[in-house]
Amino acid sequence: MSMTNGTDRKIRYAVVGGGWISQAAFMPGVAQTGNSEITALVTGDPEKARVLGDRYGIRAWSYDAYREALASDTFDAVYLALPNGMHRDYAVPTLEAGKHLLLEKPMATSVDEGEAIVAAARAAGVKLMIAYRLHCEPGTLDAIERVRRGEIGEPLLFSSVFAQHVSGENHRARQGYWAGPVPDMGTYPLNAVRNLFSSEPISVSAHGARRPDSPFEFHGTVTVILRFPGERMAQFTVSYETDAVDEYRIVGTEGDLLMSPGFTFGRGLAGKLTTGGKMRDLSYAHVDQFSGETRYFSDCILHDRAPEPDGEEGLADLRVLAAVERALETGETQVLPAMERSRRPSAGQGVALPPVKPPDLVDAAEPGG
Ligand SMILES: NC(=O)c1ccc[n+]([C@@H]2O[C@H](COP(=O)([O-])OP(=O)(O)OC[C@H]3O[C@@H](n4cnc5c(N)ncnc54)[C@H](OP(=O)(O)O)[C@@H]3O)[C@@H](O)[C@H]2O)c1
């Protein structure tokens, strides 16, 4: 895909929610996209408004003044990185005001909320992209293409562990299931396996563990089992309670591919591909995934193209996350209605921009504290 816009026009972004991911990952990379700039910040913290406002030379609004911000002609698009439970309430007015939206994953905290967001984008005729940064990451796209080409034969099994310590002080600890490890981290293996199998799951079961001294108001560790059409199986375990692990493995009739790390953004991804009894290493450059996805989204806006990780992609994950919640509550396997996804990631949407050093954070911390 062309990454030039043929004009000097840049998409102007407002950042909504000045937390860890906005400050450490999104904001620092925008300058290197060539087609995007940050012009506004919406925050509840006057210190962030002052320091980040000075750092980026941007105007800040409070949440109470969000409608006023939307009515001002100071931005074309929003990067929304509030806690998951606030996504819908900020996404819908953003879209209704005619702003394009790059919305952090998971897109919302119920299928109804997700559908309301998709409907608002459609009604306003603006672009909606879910911030699946790995959909623009060349290593992830290479893994998908290899599996699709049949390098491991017919892919039948997927297995993943994605875990890290999360502090009891983080918002993730205190806002119920939808801030917990399944929506927060499980979205990555779920999204990966759907796109590696190029199909949608047909049933899901789940088991959760809650330690007696846990600071979390939900299961701190969860194992999810998914069935896919064609007798294919997947399982993943996510946790807020262990040392950091970040990998997935897809096994086919004639080989297997292990990606480790497979989901992170602080370094390059790496794979081990085994075919015909021979293993070889795949190593991928460390790219700045956030400026990559931002450049991709701005390019879609500038050229009136539909982004691949759209609202339908967000909903395809959301309906499974909701089914996992029901499976944990009831202990019963949840059958999912048949679904076809109209698009899949492809190598052409990869963007390779260099890593950017994160600046000092203002009143924010990574999930581990
Ligand atoms: N794509 C990725 O790799 C990735 C990685 C991490 C997170 N995320 C997603 O990004 C979103 C934010 O995550 P984060 O790690 O940045 O979280 P975080 O550090 O807790 O930041 C969330 C920010 O939201 C604002 N906020 C407003 N009301 C809040 C409330 N009631 N409780 C807590 N925060 C409130 C605060 O910003 P102000 O002080 O500015 O108001 C806060 O700093 C989540 O949807 C998460 O899933 C994506």
Ligand as a Chemical Component Dictionary entry (heavy atoms), coordinates in Angstrom:
data_LIG
# 
_chem_comp.id                   LIG 
_chem_comp.type                 NON-POLYMER 
_chem_comp.pdbx_formal_charge   0 
_chem_comp.three_letter_code    LIG 
# 
loop_
_chem_comp_atom.comp_id 
_chem_comp_atom.atom_id 
_chem_comp_atom.alt_atom_id 
_chem_comp_atom.type_symbol 
_chem_comp_atom.charge 
_chem_comp_atom.model_Cartn_x 
_chem_comp_atom.model_Cartn_y 
_chem_comp_atom.model_Cartn_z 
_chem_comp_atom.pdbx_ordinal 
LIG N1  N1  N 0  -2.393  -1.782 22.120 1  
LIG C1  C1  C 0  -1.692  -2.065 23.204 2  
LIG O1  O1  O 0  -0.602  -2.641 23.150 3  
LIG C2  C2  C 0  -2.210  -1.634 24.531 4  
LIG C3  C3  C 0  -1.357  -1.682 25.631 5  
LIG C4  C4  C 0  -1.824  -1.222 26.845 6  
LIG C5  C5  C 0  -3.123  -0.755 26.957 7  
LIG N2  N2  N 1  -3.943  -0.781 25.870 8  
LIG C6  C6  C 0  -5.354  -0.319 25.991 9  
LIG O2  O2  O 0  -5.332  1.089  26.230 10 
LIG C7  C7  C 0  -6.338  1.457  27.180 11 
LIG C8  C8  C 0  -5.664  2.182  28.340 12 
LIG O3  O3  O 0  -4.715  1.355  28.967 13 
LIG P1  P1  P 0  -3.481  1.944  29.831 14 
LIG O4  O4  O 0  -2.568  0.820  30.091 15 
LIG O5  O5  O -1 -2.942  3.153  29.190 16 
LIG O6  O6  O 0  -4.251  2.333  31.185 17 
LIG P2  P2  P 0  -3.858  3.428  32.288 18 
LIG O7  O7  O 0  -2.393  3.624  32.345 19 
LIG O8  O8  O 0  -4.590  3.064  33.525 20 
LIG O9  O9  O 0  -4.464  4.771  31.654 21 
LIG C9  C9  C 0  -5.837  5.017  31.522 22 
LIG C10 C10 C 0  -6.057  6.527  31.568 23 
LIG O10 O10 O 0  -7.439  6.787  31.390 24 
LIG C11 C11 C 0  -7.792  7.978  32.090 25 
LIG N3  N3  N 0  -8.942  7.714  32.960 26 
LIG C12 C12 C 0  -10.089 8.450  32.957 27 
LIG N4  N4  N 0  -10.937 7.963  33.844 28 
LIG C13 C13 C 0  -10.349 6.920  34.460 29 
LIG C14 C14 C 0  -10.739 6.032  35.509 30 
LIG N5  N5  N 0  -11.945 6.086  36.062 31 
LIG N6  N6  N 0  -9.858  5.088  35.922 32 
LIG C15 C15 C 0  -8.641  4.988  35.353 33 
LIG N7  N7  N 0  -8.230  5.798  34.339 34 
LIG C16 C16 C 0  -9.072  6.765  33.916 35 
LIG C17 C17 C 0  -6.565  8.417  32.874 36 
LIG O11 O11 O 0  -5.922  9.409  32.065 37 
LIG P3  P3  P 0  -5.959  10.974 32.466 38 
LIG O12 O12 O 0  -5.258  11.057 33.793 39 
LIG O13 O13 O 0  -5.234  11.594 31.355 40 
LIG O14 O14 O 0  -7.403  11.363 32.546 41 
LIG C18 C18 C 0  -5.716  7.173  32.906 42 
LIG O15 O15 O 0  -4.357  7.508  33.039 43 
LIG C19 C19 C 0  -7.053  0.155  27.531 44 
LIG O16 O16 O 0  -8.187  0.020  26.695 45 
LIG C20 C20 C 0  -6.049  -0.930 27.183 46 
LIG O17 O17 O 0  -6.650  -2.163 26.838 47 
LIG C21 C21 C 0  -3.500  -1.198 24.666 48 
# 
loop_
_chem_comp_bond.comp_id 
_chem_comp_bond.atom_id_1 
_chem_comp_bond.atom_id_2 
_chem_comp_bond.value_order 
_chem_comp_bond.pdbx_ordinal 
LIG N1  C1  SING 1  
LIG C1  O1  DOUB 2  
LIG C1  C2  SING 3  
LIG C2  C3  SING 4  
LIG C2  C21 DOUB 5  
LIG C3  C4  DOUB 6  
LIG C4  C5  SING 7  
LIG C5  N2  DOUB 8  
LIG N2  C6  SING 9  
LIG N2  C21 SING 10 
LIG C6  O2  SING 11 
LIG C6  C20 SING 12 
LIG O2  C7  SING 13 
LIG C7  C8  SING 14 
LIG C7  C19 SING 15 
LIG C8  O3  SING 16 
LIG O3  P1  SING 17 
LIG P1  O4  DOUB 18 
LIG P1  O5  SING 19 
LIG P1  O6  SING 20 
LIG O6  P2  SING 21 
LIG P2  O7  DOUB 22 
LIG P2  O8  SING 23 
LIG P2  O9  SING 24 
LIG O9  C9  SING 25 
LIG C9  C10 SING 26 
LIG C10 O10 SING 27 
LIG C10 C18 SING 28 
LIG O10 C11 SING 29 
LIG C11 N3  SING 30 
LIG C11 C17 SING 31 
LIG N3  C12 SING 32 
LIG N3  C16 SING 33 
LIG C12 N4  DOUB 34 
LIG N4  C13 SING 35 
LIG C13 C14 SING 36 
LIG C13 C16 DOUB 37 
LIG C14 N5  SING 38 
LIG C14 N6  DOUB 39 
LIG N6  C15 SING 40 
LIG C15 N7  DOUB 41 
LIG N7  C16 SING 42 
LIG C17 O11 SING 43 
LIG C17 C18 SING 44 
LIG O11 P3  SING 45 
LIG P3  O12 DOUB 46 
LIG P3  O13 SING 47 
LIG P3  O14 SING 48 
LIG C18 O15 SING 49 
LIG C19 O16 SING 50 
LIG C19 C20 SING 51 
LIG C20 O17 SING 52 
# 
